[in-house]
Amino acid sequence: MIGNITVLAGGIGGARFTRGLLHHLSAARPEASVTVVVNTGDDMWLDGLRICPDLDTVMYTLGGGINEEQGWGRPEESRRTSAEIAAYGRGWSWFTLGDLDLATHIVRTDLLRNGSTLSEATEVLCRRWQPGARLLPMSDDPVETYARLAMDADEHRAGDLIHFEEWWVRYRAAVPVTEFVPVGLAAAGPAPGVVDAVEGADLVILPPSNPVVSIGTIVAVPGIAEALRGTSARVVGVSPIIAGAAVRGMADACLSTIGVETSAAAVGLHYGSRKSGGLLDAWLVDETDAAAVPVLEAAGIRSAAVPLWMRDVPSSAAIAAEALAIAAATG
């Protein structure tokens, strides 16, 4: 019986999958509880505020406050404050914060500066949004992912480190990079409750989040991959790649940077089978990638080809149901 489910999530893909999971569970298994361990490697300081893009995207999506068209931020936003900041010659023109969204960052920053941990601040913010799941940052220690440029870009030079969000948002991942550097990761530890959520789960799910800078960053926090490999729960992943292309965003640029092909099979093999020291027991691929199933199963990863497009809440719920089904069928 699956009662406790833990999801390791990045931003939009992880948030929408988890919303579908909660929708499915509300009818099929209302007694189940969900914990979401969220990537904080995209976090940064901007305009004196601590910004946590993935935490906020998950919180807003599950709490009914997300801009559905964008997949991030709040709906019906204004940008008057960001415009004023720009008038003072401050801020980043390529990363503007909406006025409603700013309230979240102000409250979080105030809590952090008054001694709260990021976990405690997240709990306070979630009291307003009531996401229906427990949200945990992967770590209370600051971790920020940077990209090392392979060529000059505006005021930056080849070899410079720029924040991942600048590479992702300003440059749309179009400038080649040689590596991703998670600053602070080596000294970070899992946030309170994270290891327990993995070790005590009946099922752990890796949703269709970026496998390099979202899921990859979470499992690189010392202690989390070890907990995944040791948990008695089944670990099921959902491919973020369909028919050789990223479902959303520029995950293909991240994968090519670390030398992994943009395919459902390659990402599953990148995670690896728990039988061979990897992270997965099972891996869902889209029906268009059915040819990957025997390749994955030969590597010790149970696999199934099912529809994986998250077009709306019901289709996301159907994918979540498939994740539960393959977990139950995996010995």
ROKE-467082 format. One record per residue (C-alpha): residue number from 0; residue in one letter; x, y, z. Coordinates in steps of 0.25 Angstrom, whole numbers, plus 2048, in hexadecimal, padded with zeros to 3 digits. Layout:
@seq=NUM; type=A; X=X; Y=Y; Z=Z
...
***
This chain:
@seq=0; type=M; X=800; Y=800; Z=800
@seq=1; type=I; X=806; Y=80D; Z=7FC
@seq=2; type=G; X=803; Y=818; Z=807
@seq=3; type=N; X=80F; Y=821; Z=807
@seq=4; type=I; X=814; Y=826; Z=7FA
@seq=5; type=T; X=820; Y=82F; Z=7F8
@seq=6; type=V; X=823; Y=837; Z=7EB
@seq=7; type=L; X=830; Y=83E; Z=7E8
@seq=8; type=A; X=82C; Y=84A; Z=7DF
@seq=9; type=G; X=832; Y=855; Z=7D7
@seq=10; type=G; X=829; Y=860; Z=7D2
@seq=11; type=I; X=81D; Y=85F; Z=7C8
@seq=12; type=G; X=81E; Y=851; Z=7C4
@seq=13; type=G; X=81F; Y=84C; Z=7D2
@seq=14; type=A; X=814; Y=856; Z=7D7
@seq=15; type=R; X=80A; Y=851; Z=7CC
@seq=16; type=F; X=80D; Y=843; Z=7CE
@seq=17; type=T; X=80B; Y=844; Z=7DD
@seq=18; type=R; X=7FE; Y=84B; Z=7DB
@seq=19; type=G; X=7F9; Y=840; Z=7D3
@seq=20; type=L; X=7FE; Y=836; Z=7DD
@seq=21; type=L; X=7F6; Y=83D; Z=7E8
@seq=22; type=H; X=7EA; Y=83D; Z=7DF
@seq=23; type=H; X=7EB; Y=82E; Z=7DD
@seq=24; type=L; X=7ED; Y=82B; Z=7EB
@seq=25; type=S; X=7E1; Y=833; Z=7F0
@seq=26; type=A; X=7D8; Y=829; Z=7E9
@seq=27; type=A; X=7E0; Y=81C; Z=7E9
@seq=28; type=R; X=7E8; Y=81D; Z=7F6
@seq=29; type=P; X=7E3; Y=829; Z=7FF
@seq=30; type=E; X=7EB; Y=824; Z=80B
@seq=31; type=A; X=7F8; Y=825; Z=804
@seq=32; type=S; X=802; Y=830; Z=807
@seq=33; type=V; X=80C; Y=837; Z=7FE
@seq=34; type=T; X=819; Y=83E; Z=801
@seq=35; type=V; X=820; Y=846; Z=7F6
@seq=36; type=V; X=82F; Y=848; Z=7F8
@seq=37; type=V; X=832; Y=854; Z=7EF
@seq=38; type=N; X=83E; Y=859; Z=7E8
@seq=39; type=T; X=844; Y=866; Z=7ED
@seq=40; type=G; X=851; Y=866; Z=7E4
@seq=41; type=D; X=84A; Y=871; Z=7DC
@seq=42; type=D; X=849; Y=87A; Z=7E8
@seq=43; type=M; X=84F; Y=888; Z=7E8
@seq=44; type=W; X=84F; Y=896; Z=7EE
@seq=45; type=L; X=849; Y=8A0; Z=7E5
@seq=46; type=D; X=845; Y=8AF; Z=7EA
@seq=47; type=G; X=849; Y=8AB; Z=7F8
@seq=48; type=L; X=83F; Y=89F; Z=7F8
@seq=49; type=R; X=841; Y=890; Z=7F9
@seq=50; type=I; X=83A; Y=88A; Z=7EC
@seq=51; type=C; X=837; Y=87B; Z=7EC
@seq=52; type=P; X=831; Y=879; Z=7DE
@seq=53; type=D; X=82E; Y=86A; Z=7DF
@seq=54; type=L; X=828; Y=86B; Z=7ED
@seq=55; type=D; X=81F; Y=876; Z=7E9
@seq=56; type=T; X=81B; Y=86F; Z=7DC
@seq=57; type=V; X=817; Y=862; Z=7E4
@seq=58; type=M; X=810; Y=86A; Z=7EF
@seq=59; type=Y; X=808; Y=873; Z=7E6
@seq=60; type=T; X=804; Y=867; Z=7DC
@seq=61; type=L; X=7FF; Y=85E; Z=7E8
@seq=62; type=G; X=7F9; Y=86A; Z=7EF
@seq=63; type=G; X=7F1; Y=86F; Z=7E3
@seq=64; type=G; X=7F9; Y=87C; Z=7E1
@seq=65; type=I; X=801; Y=879; Z=7D5
@seq=66; type=N; X=801; Y=881; Z=7C8
@seq=67; type=E; X=7FD; Y=875; Z=7BF
@seq=68; type=E; X=801; Y=87B; Z=7B2
@seq=69; type=Q; X=810; Y=87D; Z=7B7
@seq=70; type=G; X=811; Y=872; Z=7C0
@seq=71; type=W; X=817; Y=87B; Z=7CA
@seq=72; type=G; X=814; Y=887; Z=7D2
@seq=73; type=R; X=806; Y=88D; Z=7D6
@seq=74; type=P; X=7FB; Y=890; Z=7CC
@seq=75; type=E; X=7F6; Y=89E; Z=7C9
@seq=76; type=E; X=803; Y=8A3; Z=7CD
@seq=77; type=S; X=808; Y=8B2; Z=7CC
@seq=78; type=R; X=817; Y=8B6; Z=7CB
@seq=79; type=R; X=817; Y=8C4; Z=7D1
@seq=80; type=T; X=821; Y=8C1; Z=7DC
@seq=81; type=S; X=82B; Y=8BB; Z=7D3
@seq=82; type=A; X=829; Y=8C7; Z=7CA
@seq=83; type=E; X=82C; Y=8D0; Z=7D5
@seq=84; type=I; X=839; Y=8C8; Z=7D9
@seq=85; type=A; X=83D; Y=8C8; Z=7CB
@seq=86; type=A; X=83C; Y=8D7; Z=7CB
@seq=87; type=Y; X=846; Y=8D8; Z=7D6
@seq=88; type=G; X=84F; Y=8D0; Z=7CD
@seq=89; type=R; X=84E; Y=8C3; Z=7D6
@seq=90; type=G; X=848; Y=8B5; Z=7D4
@seq=91; type=W; X=84A; Y=8AC; Z=7C7
@seq=92; type=S; X=842; Y=8B0; Z=7BB
@seq=93; type=W; X=841; Y=8A1; Z=7B7
@seq=94; type=F; X=83B; Y=89D; Z=7C4
@seq=95; type=T; X=830; Y=8A6; Z=7C9
@seq=96; type=L; X=828; Y=8A2; Z=7D5
@seq=97; type=G; X=819; Y=8A5; Z=7D5
@seq=98; type=D; X=812; Y=8AD; Z=7E0
@seq=99; type=L; X=80A; Y=8A2; Z=7E6
@seq=100; type=D; X=816; Y=898; Z=7E5
@seq=101; type=L; X=81F; Y=8A2; Z=7ED
@seq=102; type=A; X=816; Y=8A1; Z=7F9
@seq=103; type=T; X=81B; Y=892; Z=7FA
@seq=104; type=H; X=829; Y=896; Z=7F9
@seq=105; type=I; X=828; Y=8A1; Z=803
@seq=106; type=V; X=822; Y=898; Z=80D
@seq=107; type=R; X=82C; Y=88D; Z=80B
@seq=108; type=T; X=838; Y=897; Z=80C
@seq=109; type=D; X=832; Y=89D; Z=818
@seq=110; type=L; X=831; Y=88F; Z=81F
@seq=111; type=L; X=83F; Y=88B; Z=81B
@seq=112; type=R; X=845; Y=898; Z=820
@seq=113; type=N; X=83E; Y=896; Z=82D
@seq=114; type=G; X=844; Y=888; Z=82F
@seq=115; type=S; X=83A; Y=87E; Z=828
@seq=116; type=T; X=840; Y=873; Z=820
@seq=117; type=L; X=83B; Y=872; Z=812
@seq=118; type=S; X=833; Y=866; Z=816
@seq=119; type=E; X=82C; Y=86E; Z=821
@seq=120; type=A; X=82A; Y=87A; Z=817
@seq=121; type=T; X=824; Y=870; Z=80D
@seq=122; type=E; X=81A; Y=86B; Z=817
@seq=123; type=V; X=815; Y=879; Z=81B
@seq=124; type=L; X=813; Y=87C; Z=80C
@seq=125; type=C; X=80B; Y=86F; Z=80A
@seq=126; type=R; X=802; Y=872; Z=815
@seq=127; type=R; X=7FC; Y=87D; Z=80B
@seq=128; type=W; X=7FC; Y=874; Z=7FF
@seq=129; type=Q; X=7F8; Y=866; Z=805
@seq=130; type=P; X=7FE; Y=85E; Z=7FA
@seq=131; type=G; X=7F9; Y=851; Z=7FF
@seq=132; type=A; X=807; Y=84B; Z=800
@seq=133; type=R; X=812; Y=84D; Z=809
@seq=134; type=L; X=81D; Y=856; Z=802
@seq=135; type=L; X=82B; Y=854; Z=806
@seq=136; type=P; X=837; Y=85B; Z=800
@seq=137; type=M; X=842; Y=852; Z=7FD
@seq=138; type=S; X=84B; Y=859; Z=806
@seq=139; type=D; X=84B; Y=864; Z=810
@seq=140; type=D; X=859; Y=868; Z=80C
@seq=141; type=P; X=85B; Y=871; Z=801
@seq=142; type=V; X=85E; Y=86B; Z=7F3
@seq=143; type=E; X=85E; Y=872; Z=7E6
@seq=144; type=T; X=861; Y=86C; Z=7D9
@seq=145; type=Y; X=86A; Y=873; Z=7CF
@seq=146; type=A; X=86E; Y=871; Z=7C1
@seq=147; type=R; X=87C; Y=872; Z=7BB
@seq=148; type=L; X=87B; Y=879; Z=7AE
@seq=149; type=A; X=882; Y=872; Z=7A2
@seq=150; type=M; X=882; Y=880; Z=79A
@seq=151; type=D; X=881; Y=88F; Z=79C
@seq=152; type=A; X=873; Y=894; Z=79E
@seq=153; type=D; X=870; Y=8A3; Z=7A0
@seq=154; type=E; X=879; Y=8A8; Z=7AC
@seq=155; type=H; X=87D; Y=899; Z=7AF
@seq=156; type=R; X=889; Y=892; Z=7AA
@seq=157; type=A; X=88B; Y=883; Z=7A7
@seq=158; type=G; X=88F; Y=87C; Z=7B4
@seq=159; type=D; X=886; Y=886; Z=7BD
@seq=160; type=L; X=87C; Y=880; Z=7C6
@seq=161; type=I; X=86E; Y=886; Z=7C5
@seq=162; type=H; X=862; Y=882; Z=7CE
@seq=163; type=F; X=85A; Y=877; Z=7C7
@seq=164; type=E; X=84D; Y=880; Z=7C7
@seq=165; type=E; X=855; Y=88A; Z=7BE
@seq=166; type=W; X=859; Y=87F; Z=7B5
@seq=167; type=W; X=84B; Y=879; Z=7B4
@seq=168; type=V; X=843; Y=886; Z=7B4
@seq=169; type=R; X=84C; Y=891; Z=7AE
@seq=170; type=Y; X=853; Y=888; Z=7A4
@seq=171; type=R; X=848; Y=87D; Z=7A2
@seq=172; type=A; X=853; Y=873; Z=7A4
@seq=173; type=A; X=858; Y=876; Z=796
@seq=174; type=V; X=866; Y=87A; Z=79A
@seq=175; type=P; X=86E; Y=86D; Z=79B
@seq=176; type=V; X=874; Y=86A; Z=7A9
@seq=177; type=T; X=87E; Y=860; Z=7AE
@seq=178; type=E; X=879; Y=85C; Z=7BB
@seq=179; type=F; X=86F; Y=85F; Z=7C6
@seq=180; type=V; X=875; Y=863; Z=7D4
@seq=181; type=P; X=86B; Y=862; Z=7E0
@seq=182; type=V; X=872; Y=86C; Z=7E9
@seq=183; type=G; X=870; Y=868; Z=7F8
@seq=184; type=L; X=86C; Y=859; Z=7F5
@seq=185; type=A; X=878; Y=852; Z=7FB
@seq=186; type=A; X=875; Y=859; Z=809
@seq=187; type=A; X=866; Y=857; Z=808
@seq=188; type=G; X=85E; Y=84D; Z=80F
@seq=189; type=P; X=850; Y=848; Z=80D
@seq=190; type=A; X=845; Y=851; Z=813
@seq=191; type=P; X=83E; Y=84B; Z=820
@seq=192; type=G; X=834; Y=840; Z=81C
@seq=193; type=V; X=83A; Y=83E; Z=80E
@seq=194; type=V; X=842; Y=831; Z=810
@seq=195; type=D; X=836; Y=82C; Z=819
@seq=196; type=A; X=82C; Y=82F; Z=80E
@seq=197; type=V; X=834; Y=827; Z=804
@seq=198; type=E; X=838; Y=81B; Z=80E
@seq=199; type=G; X=82A; Y=81B; Z=814
@seq=200; type=A; X=822; Y=81B; Z=807
@seq=201; type=D; X=81A; Y=810; Z=800
@seq=202; type=L; X=81D; Y=816; Z=7F3
@seq=203; type=V; X=827; Y=821; Z=7EE
@seq=204; type=I; X=824; Y=828; Z=7E0
@seq=205; type=L; X=82E; Y=82F; Z=7D7
@seq=206; type=P; X=824; Y=837; Z=7CF
@seq=207; type=P; X=827; Y=83D; Z=7C1
@seq=208; type=S; X=831; Y=848; Z=7C7
@seq=209; type=N; X=83E; Y=84C; Z=7C1
@seq=210; type=P; X=847; Y=840; Z=7C3
@seq=211; type=V; X=854; Y=848; Z=7C4
@seq=212; type=V; X=851; Y=855; Z=7CC
@seq=213; type=S; X=844; Y=851; Z=7D4
@seq=214; type=I; X=844; Y=842; Z=7D7
@seq=215; type=G; X=853; Y=842; Z=7D5
@seq=216; type=T; X=855; Y=84D; Z=7DF
@seq=217; type=I; X=84C; Y=847; Z=7E9
@seq=218; type=V; X=853; Y=839; Z=7E9
@seq=219; type=A; X=860; Y=840; Z=7EA
@seq=220; type=V; X=85E; Y=845; Z=7F8
@seq=221; type=P; X=866; Y=83C; Z=801
@seq=222; type=G; X=85D; Y=831; Z=806
@seq=223; type=I; X=851; Y=832; Z=7FD
@seq=224; type=A; X=856; Y=829; Z=7F2
@seq=225; type=E; X=85B; Y=81F; Z=7FD
@seq=226; type=A; X=84D; Y=820; Z=803
@seq=227; type=L; X=847; Y=81D; Z=7F5
@seq=228; type=R; X=84F; Y=811; Z=7F3
@seq=229; type=G; X=84C; Y=80B; Z=801
@seq=230; type=T; X=83D; Y=80E; Z=802
@seq=231; type=S; X=834; Y=802; Z=803
@seq=232; type=A; X=82B; Y=80A; Z=7FA
@seq=233; type=R; X=82A; Y=808; Z=7EB
@seq=234; type=V; X=830; Y=814; Z=7E3
@seq=235; type=V; X=828; Y=817; Z=7D6
@seq=236; type=G; X=82D; Y=822; Z=7CC
@seq=237; type=V; X=825; Y=829; Z=7C1
@seq=238; type=S; X=82C; Y=82D; Z=7B5
@seq=239; type=P; X=82D; Y=83C; Z=7B2
@seq=240; type=I; X=831; Y=838; Z=7A4
@seq=241; type=I; X=827; Y=834; Z=799
@seq=242; type=A; X=82B; Y=830; Z=78B
@seq=243; type=G; X=839; Y=836; Z=78D
@seq=244; type=A; X=835; Y=843; Z=792
@seq=245; type=A; X=833; Y=84A; Z=79F
@seq=246; type=V; X=825; Y=84B; Z=7A3
@seq=247; type=R; X=827; Y=859; Z=7A8
@seq=248; type=G; X=833; Y=863; Z=7A9
@seq=249; type=M; X=841; Y=860; Z=7A4
@seq=250; type=A; X=844; Y=853; Z=7AC
@seq=251; type=D; X=84B; Y=84E; Z=79F
@seq=252; type=A; X=856; Y=859; Z=7A1
@seq=253; type=C; X=858; Y=854; Z=7AF
@seq=254; type=L; X=859; Y=846; Z=7AB
@seq=255; type=S; X=863; Y=849; Z=79F
@seq=256; type=T; X=86C; Y=850; Z=7A9
@seq=257; type=I; X=86E; Y=844; Z=7B1
@seq=258; type=G; X=86F; Y=83B; Z=7A5
@seq=259; type=V; X=861; Y=834; Z=7A6
@seq=260; type=E; X=859; Y=832; Z=79A
@seq=261; type=T; X=84B; Y=839; Z=799
@seq=262; type=S; X=842; Y=82C; Z=79A
@seq=263; type=A; X=839; Y=825; Z=7A4
@seq=264; type=A; X=843; Y=819; Z=7A4
@seq=265; type=A; X=84F; Y=821; Z=7A6
@seq=266; type=V; X=849; Y=829; Z=7B2
@seq=267; type=G; X=844; Y=81C; Z=7B8
@seq=268; type=L; X=852; Y=816; Z=7B7
@seq=269; type=H; X=858; Y=822; Z=7BC
@seq=270; type=Y; X=850; Y=821; Z=7C9
@seq=271; type=G; X=854; Y=812; Z=7C9
@seq=272; type=S; X=84E; Y=805; Z=7CF
@seq=273; type=R; X=84E; Y=804; Z=7DE
@seq=274; type=K; X=852; Y=7F6; Z=7DC
@seq=275; type=S; X=85F; Y=7FB; Z=7D6
@seq=276; type=G; X=861; Y=807; Z=7E0
@seq=277; type=G; X=858; Y=811; Z=7D9
@seq=278; type=L; X=84B; Y=817; Z=7DD
@seq=279; type=L; X=840; Y=811; Z=7D5
@seq=280; type=D; X=837; Y=804; Z=7D7
@seq=281; type=A; X=82E; Y=809; Z=7CC
@seq=282; type=W; X=82D; Y=813; Z=7C0
@seq=283; type=L; X=821; Y=818; Z=7B9
@seq=284; type=V; X=823; Y=81C; Z=7AA
@seq=285; type=D; X=819; Y=822; Z=7A0
@seq=286; type=E; X=812; Y=818; Z=797
@seq=287; type=T; X=81A; Y=81F; Z=78B
@seq=288; type=D; X=827; Y=819; Z=792
@seq=289; type=A; X=822; Y=80B; Z=794
@seq=290; type=A; X=82F; Y=806; Z=78D
@seq=291; type=A; X=837; Y=80B; Z=79A
@seq=292; type=V; X=82F; Y=801; Z=7A3
@seq=293; type=P; X=838; Y=7F4; Z=79F
@seq=294; type=V; X=845; Y=7FC; Z=7A0
@seq=295; type=L; X=841; Y=801; Z=7AE
@seq=296; type=E; X=83C; Y=7F4; Z=7B3
@seq=297; type=A; X=849; Y=7ED; Z=7AE
@seq=298; type=A; X=850; Y=7F7; Z=7B8
@seq=299; type=G; X=848; Y=7F3; Z=7C3
@seq=300; type=I; X=83D; Y=7FE; Z=7C3
@seq=301; type=R; X=82F; Y=7FA; Z=7C2
@seq=302; type=S; X=828; Y=802; Z=7B7
@seq=303; type=A; X=81B; Y=805; Z=7B0
@seq=304; type=A; X=817; Y=80E; Z=7A5
@seq=305; type=V; X=80B; Y=817; Z=7A8
@seq=306; type=P; X=805; Y=824; Z=7A4
@seq=307; type=L; X=80E; Y=82F; Z=7AB
@seq=308; type=W; X=809; Y=83C; Z=7A6
@seq=309; type=M; X=804; Y=844; Z=7B2
@seq=310; type=R; X=7F9; Y=84C; Z=7AA
@seq=311; type=D; X=7F0; Y=84F; Z=7B6
@seq=312; type=V; X=7EE; Y=84A; Z=7C4
@seq=313; type=P; X=7E6; Y=83D; Z=7C0
@seq=314; type=S; X=7F2; Y=839; Z=7B6
@seq=315; type=S; X=7FC; Y=83C; Z=7C1
@seq=316; type=A; X=7F4; Y=834; Z=7CB
@seq=317; type=A; X=7F3; Y=828; Z=7C1
@seq=318; type=I; X=803; Y=828; Z=7C0
@seq=319; type=A; X=803; Y=828; Z=7D0
@seq=320; type=A; X=7FA; Y=81C; Z=7D0
@seq=321; type=E; X=804; Y=815; Z=7C6
@seq=322; type=A; X=80F; Y=818; Z=7CF
@seq=323; type=L; X=808; Y=812; Z=7DB
@seq=324; type=A; X=804; Y=806; Z=7D2
@seq=325; type=I; X=812; Y=803; Z=7CE
@seq=326; type=A; X=817; Y=804; Z=7DC
@seq=327; type=A; X=80D; Y=7FA; Z=7E0
@seq=328; type=A; X=812; Y=7F1; Z=7D5
@seq=329; type=T; X=820; Y=7F2; Z=7D8
@seq=330; type=G; X=826; Y=7E7; Z=7E0
***
